[in-house]
Amino acid sequence: MNQIDTRGFSCPEPVLMTKNALKKGTPLTVLCEDIPAGNITRVATKAGYKVSRKEIEDGFELTIE
């Protein structure tokens, strides 16, 4: 499974990092903070992916399939 950590990056960087990682295939796990989590979820869902969201200690873990 591919995984990227976007925590600490300002928008739109987490979304761009996610788009680039999705080119390598799914499933993809994205570690992110609150605001980017919403933006990443919106972009991935719009592109036809299913997104699962899990709260972790310092943000969120999104699984994109």
N, CA, C and O atoms as CSV, one atom per row, in Angstrom:
chain,resi,resn,atom,element,x,y,z
A,1,MET,N,N,0.845,-1.175,0.000
A,1,MET,CA,C,0.000,0.000,0.000
A,1,MET,C,C,0.891,1.239,0.000
A,1,MET,O,O,1.860,1.318,0.755
A,2,ASN,N,N,0.558,2.193,-0.844
A,2,ASN,CA,C,1.269,3.460,-0.875
A,2,ASN,C,C,0.838,4.312,0.303
A,2,ASN,O,O,-0.318,4.254,0.720
A,3,GLN,N,N,1.759,5.106,0.846
A,3,GLN,CA,C,1.426,6.013,1.940
A,3,GLN,C,C,2.203,7.304,1.781
A,3,GLN,O,O,3.386,7.291,1.442
A,4,ILE,N,N,1.523,8.433,2.032
A,4,ILE,CA,C,2.195,9.720,2.053
A,4,ILE,C,C,1.809,10.450,3.337
A,4,ILE,O,O,0.739,10.222,3.901
A,5,ASP,N,N,2.691,11.321,3.780
A,5,ASP,CA,C,2.450,12.114,4.988
A,5,ASP,C,C,2.435,13.580,4.581
A,5,ASP,O,O,3.474,14.146,4.241
A,6,THR,N,N,1.262,14.191,4.615
A,6,THR,CA,C,1.118,15.590,4.198
A,6,THR,C,C,1.020,16.536,5.390
A,6,THR,O,O,0.813,17.737,5.214
A,7,ARG,N,N,1.166,16.005,6.598
A,7,ARG,CA,C,1.071,16.846,7.794
A,7,ARG,C,C,2.175,17.891,7.777
A,7,ARG,O,O,3.328,17.594,7.462
A,8,GLY,N,N,1.798,19.133,8.126
A,8,GLY,CA,C,2.767,20.220,8.166
A,8,GLY,C,C,2.838,21.025,6.880
A,8,GLY,O,O,3.469,22.081,6.846
A,9,PHE,N,N,2.200,20.542,5.825
A,9,PHE,CA,C,2.180,21.270,4.564
A,9,PHE,C,C,0.910,22.113,4.478
A,9,PHE,O,O,-0.144,21.706,4.967
A,10,SER,N,N,1.012,23.281,3.858
A,10,SER,CA,C,-0.137,24.164,3.670
A,10,SER,C,C,-0.831,23.843,2.355
A,10,SER,O,O,-0.197,23.399,1.398
A,11,CYS,N,N,-2.146,24.073,2.320
A,11,CYS,CA,C,-2.897,23.882,1.081
A,11,CYS,C,C,-2.383,24.867,0.042
A,11,CYS,O,O,-2.071,26.011,0.371
A,12,PRO,N,N,-2.296,24.442,-1.178
A,12,PRO,CA,C,-2.848,23.239,-1.793
A,12,PRO,C,C,-1.871,22.067,-1.864
A,12,PRO,O,O,-2.171,21.057,-2.501
A,13,GLU,N,N,-0.711,22.181,-1.224
A,13,GLU,CA,C,0.320,21.149,-1.334
A,13,GLU,C,C,-0.174,19.741,-0.979
A,13,GLU,O,O,0.140,18.810,-1.721
A,14,PRO,N,N,-0.937,19.524,0.119
A,14,PRO,CA,C,-1.409,18.168,0.412
A,14,PRO,C,C,-2.282,17.573,-0.698
A,14,PRO,O,O,-2.205,16.376,-0.977
A,15,VAL,N,N,-3.097,18.399,-1.320
A,15,VAL,CA,C,-3.950,17.919,-2.413
A,15,VAL,C,C,-3.086,17.533,-3.613
A,15,VAL,O,O,-3.307,16.491,-4.230
A,16,LEU,N,N,-2.107,18.369,-3.942
A,16,LEU,CA,C,-1.222,18.069,-5.071
A,16,LEU,C,C,-0.389,16.821,-4.815
A,16,LEU,O,O,-0.185,16.010,-5.717
A,17,MET,N,N,0.090,16.669,-3.588
A,17,MET,CA,C,0.847,15.473,-3.230
A,17,MET,C,C,-0.022,14.222,-3.382
A,17,MET,O,O,0.447,13.186,-3.855
A,18,THR,N,N,-1.281,14.325,-2.980
A,18,THR,CA,C,-2.206,13.200,-3.084
A,18,THR,C,C,-2.479,12.855,-4.539
A,18,THR,O,O,-2.458,11.683,-4.915
A,19,LYS,N,N,-2.734,13.863,-5.357
A,19,LYS,CA,C,-2.989,13.623,-6.784
A,19,LYS,C,C,-1.800,12.909,-7.428
A,19,LYS,O,O,-1.986,11.972,-8.205
A,20,ASN,N,N,-0.591,13.343,-7.111
A,20,ASN,CA,C,0.601,12.701,-7.674
A,20,ASN,C,C,0.747,11.265,-7.185
A,20,ASN,O,O,1.106,10.380,-7.962
A,21,ALA,N,N,0.474,11.027,-5.914
A,21,ALA,CA,C,0.588,9.672,-5.365
A,21,ALA,C,C,-0.459,8.741,-5.963
A,21,ALA,O,O,-0.196,7.551,-6.141
A,22,LEU,N,N,-1.641,9.265,-6.276
A,22,LEU,CA,C,-2.687,8.431,-6.872
A,22,LEU,C,C,-2.308,7.933,-8.264
A,22,LEU,O,O,-2.849,6.932,-8.734
A,23,LYS,N,N,-1.395,8.614,-8.914
A,23,LYS,CA,C,-0.918,8.164,-10.229
A,23,LYS,C,C,-0.177,6.831,-10.121
A,23,LYS,O,O,-0.068,6.090,-11.098
A,24,LYS,N,N,0.332,6.533,-8.916
A,24,LYS,CA,C,1.050,5.274,-8.680
A,24,LYS,C,C,0.101,4.144,-8.331
A,24,LYS,O,O,0.517,2.989,-8.237
A,25,GLY,N,N,-1.187,4.469,-8.135
A,25,GLY,CA,C,-2.183,3.437,-7.868
A,25,GLY,C,C,-2.782,3.532,-6.480
A,25,GLY,O,O,-2.380,4.345,-5.648
A,26,THR,N,N,-3.752,2.673,-6.268
A,26,THR,CA,C,-4.447,2.602,-4.983
A,26,THR,C,C,-4.329,1.185,-4.463
A,26,THR,O,O,-3.999,0.295,-5.247
A,27,PRO,N,N,-4.571,0.926,-3.225
A,27,PRO,CA,C,-5.000,1.871,-2.200
A,27,PRO,C,C,-3.865,2.805,-1.793
A,27,PRO,O,O,-2.687,2.459,-1.882
A,28,LEU,N,N,-4.251,3.990,-1.347
A,28,LEU,CA,C,-3.315,5.013,-0.905
A,28,LEU,C,C,-3.733,5.476,0.482
A,28,LEU,O,O,-4.902,5.782,0.716
A,29,THR,N,N,-2.780,5.526,1.396
A,29,THR,CA,C,-3.030,6.059,2.729
A,29,THR,C,C,-2.393,7.438,2.798
A,29,THR,O,O,-1.223,7.619,2.460
A,30,VAL,N,N,-3.194,8.414,3.247
A,30,VAL,CA,C,-2.719,9.785,3.362
A,30,VAL,C,C,-2.843,10.219,4.822
A,30,VAL,O,O,-3.936,10.199,5.388
A,31,LEU,N,N,-1.735,10.606,5.422
A,31,LEU,CA,C,-1.736,11.165,6.765
A,31,LEU,C,C,-1.843,12.678,6.599
A,31,LEU,O,O,-1.050,13.283,5.877
A,32,CYS,N,N,-2.822,13.289,7.267
A,32,CYS,CA,C,-3.057,14.710,7.046
A,32,CYS,C,C,-3.687,15.368,8.266
A,32,CYS,O,O,-4.054,14.704,9.236
A,33,GLU,N,N,-3.802,16.678,8.191
A,33,GLU,CA,C,-4.436,17.469,9.244
A,33,GLU,C,C,-5.871,17.767,8.849
A,33,GLU,O,O,-6.315,17.364,7.774
A,34,ASP,N,N,-6.598,18.464,9.702
A,34,ASP,CA,C,-8.038,18.663,9.556
A,34,ASP,C,C,-8.465,19.307,8.237
A,34,ASP,O,O,-9.216,18.693,7.480
A,35,ILE,N,N,-8.013,20.514,7.942
A,35,ILE,CA,C,-8.478,21.219,6.736
A,35,ILE,C,C,-8.067,20.482,5.461
A,35,ILE,O,O,-8.909,20.293,4.583
A,36,PRO,N,N,-6.795,20.055,5.320
A,36,PRO,CA,C,-6.456,19.283,4.122
A,36,PRO,C,C,-7.263,17.994,3.986
A,36,PRO,O,O,-7.528,17.554,2.867
A,37,ALA,N,N,-7.659,17.379,5.105
A,37,ALA,CA,C,-8.438,16.134,5.034
A,37,ALA,C,C,-9.734,16.357,4.267
A,37,ALA,O,O,-10.123,15.523,3.449
A,38,GLY,N,N,-10.401,17.470,4.523
A,38,GLY,CA,C,-11.638,17.784,3.809
A,38,GLY,C,C,-11.395,18.034,2.339
A,38,GLY,O,O,-12.161,17.572,1.494
A,39,ASN,N,N,-10.333,18.765,2.024
A,39,ASN,CA,C,-10.017,19.070,0.634
A,39,ASN,C,C,-9.607,17.818,-0.134
A,39,ASN,O,O,-10.034,17.616,-1.270
A,40,ILE,N,N,-8.784,16.981,0.481
A,40,ILE,CA,C,-8.345,15.741,-0.164
A,40,ILE,C,C,-9.533,14.819,-0.393
A,40,ILE,O,O,-9.667,14.225,-1.463
A,41,THR,N,N,-10.390,14.702,0.605
A,41,THR,CA,C,-11.581,13.858,0.479
A,41,THR,C,C,-12.459,14.333,-0.670
A,41,THR,O,O,-12.926,13.527,-1.474
A,42,ARG,N,N,-12.680,15.623,-0.748
A,42,ARG,CA,C,-13.526,16.196,-1.799
A,42,ARG,C,C,-12.956,15.916,-3.194
A,42,ARG,O,O,-13.682,15.497,-4.095
A,43,VAL,N,N,-11.654,16.152,-3.362
A,43,VAL,CA,C,-11.010,15.937,-4.666
A,43,VAL,C,C,-11.027,14.463,-5.053
A,43,VAL,O,O,-11.325,14.130,-6.199
A,44,ALA,N,N,-10.710,13.575,-4.108
A,44,ALA,CA,C,-10.668,12.140,-4.403
A,44,ALA,C,C,-12.063,11.601,-4.716
A,44,ALA,O,O,-12.226,10.804,-5.640
A,45,THR,N,N,-13.056,12.025,-3.963
A,45,THR,CA,C,-14.426,11.573,-4.200
A,45,THR,C,C,-14.914,12.035,-5.565
A,45,THR,O,O,-15.564,11.285,-6.293
A,46,LYS,N,N,-14.596,13.271,-5.899
A,46,LYS,CA,C,-15.001,13.830,-7.196
A,46,LYS,C,C,-14.360,13.053,-8.358
A,46,LYS,O,O,-14.931,12.956,-9.444
A,47,ALA,N,N,-13.160,12.503,-8.108
A,47,ALA,CA,C,-12.451,11.731,-9.135
A,47,ALA,C,C,-12.919,10.276,-9.183
A,47,ALA,O,O,-12.427,9.488,-9.991
A,48,GLY,N,N,-13.880,9.920,-8.305
A,48,GLY,CA,C,-14.446,8.577,-8.356
A,48,GLY,C,C,-13.879,7.588,-7.356
A,48,GLY,O,O,-14.212,6.404,-7.406
A,49,TYR,N,N,-13.033,8.047,-6.454
A,49,TYR,CA,C,-12.448,7.164,-5.447
A,49,TYR,C,C,-13.332,7.097,-4.206
A,49,TYR,O,O,-14.109,8.011,-3.930
A,50,LYS,N,N,-13.201,6.002,-3.465
A,50,LYS,CA,C,-13.865,5.848,-2.178
A,50,LYS,C,C,-12.840,6.239,-1.109
A,50,LYS,O,O,-11.690,5.803,-1.152
A,51,VAL,N,N,-13.271,7.068,-0.150
A,51,VAL,CA,C,-12.361,7.553,0.885
A,51,VAL,C,C,-12.882,7.164,2.261
A,51,VAL,O,O,-14.035,7.431,2.600
A,52,SER,N,N,-12.017,6.527,3.049
A,52,SER,CA,C,-12.321,6.208,4.446
A,52,SER,C,C,-11.469,7.122,5.307
A,52,SER,O,O,-10.303,7.370,5.003
A,53,ARG,N,N,-12.063,7.622,6.391
A,53,ARG,CA,C,-11.370,8.582,7.257
A,53,ARG,C,C,-11.299,8.034,8.682
A,53,ARG,O,O,-12.302,7.601,9.249
A,54,LYS,N,N,-10.095,8.065,9.244
A,54,LYS,CA,C,-9.884,7.579,10.611
A,54,LYS,C,C,-9.096,8.641,11.376
A,54,LYS,O,O,-8.065,9.120,10.905
A,55,GLU,N,N,-9.590,9.002,12.558
A,55,GLU,CA,C,-8.884,9.988,13.379
A,55,GLU,C,C,-7.700,9.306,14.061
A,55,GLU,O,O,-7.834,8.225,14.635
A,56,ILE,N,N,-6.542,9.958,13.987
A,56,ILE,CA,C,-5.341,9.478,14.656
A,56,ILE,C,C,-4.852,10.570,15.604
A,56,ILE,O,O,-5.418,11.662,15.641
A,57,GLU,N,N,-3.820,10.279,16.356
A,57,GLU,CA,C,-3.346,11.180,17.411
A,57,GLU,C,C,-3.084,12.610,16.928
A,57,GLU,O,O,-3.478,13.566,17.596
A,58,ASP,N,N,-2.436,12.764,15.797
A,58,ASP,CA,C,-2.069,14.102,15.333
A,58,ASP,C,C,-2.666,14.444,13.974
A,58,ASP,O,O,-2.011,15.067,13.138
A,59,GLY,N,N,-3.917,14.033,13.757
A,59,GLY,CA,C,-4.590,14.353,12.506
A,59,GLY,C,C,-5.529,13.253,12.062
A,59,GLY,O,O,-6.293,12.699,12.853
A,60,PHE,N,N,-5.454,12.949,10.774
A,60,PHE,CA,C,-6.328,11.945,10.188
A,60,PHE,C,C,-5.542,11.030,9.272
A,60,PHE,O,O,-4.508,11.401,8.717
A,61,GLU,N,N,-6.066,9.819,9.131
A,61,GLU,CA,C,-5.533,8.857,8.179
A,61,GLU,C,C,-6.647,8.588,7.183
A,61,GLU,O,O,-7.695,8.046,7.534
A,62,LEU,N,N,-6.409,8.971,5.949
A,62,LEU,CA,C,-7.374,8.721,4.881
A,62,LEU,C,C,-6.897,7.528,4.077
A,62,LEU,O,O,-5.714,7.417,3.755
A,63,THR,N,N,-7.822,6.638,3.754
A,63,THR,CA,C,-7.516,5.522,2.856
A,63,THR,C,C,-8.341,5.748,1.598
A,63,THR,O,O,-9.568,5.833,1.644
A,64,ILE,N,N,-7.642,5.842,0.481
A,64,ILE,CA,C,-8.294,6.118,-0.804
A,64,ILE,C,C,-8.207,4.867,-1.651
A,64,ILE,O,O,-7.125,4.326,-1.882
A,65,GLU,N,N,-9.371,4.411,-2.116
A,65,GLU,CA,C,-9.426,3.204,-2.955
A,65,GLU,C,C,-10.261,3.472,-4.186
A,65,GLU,O,O,-10.432,2.584,-5.022
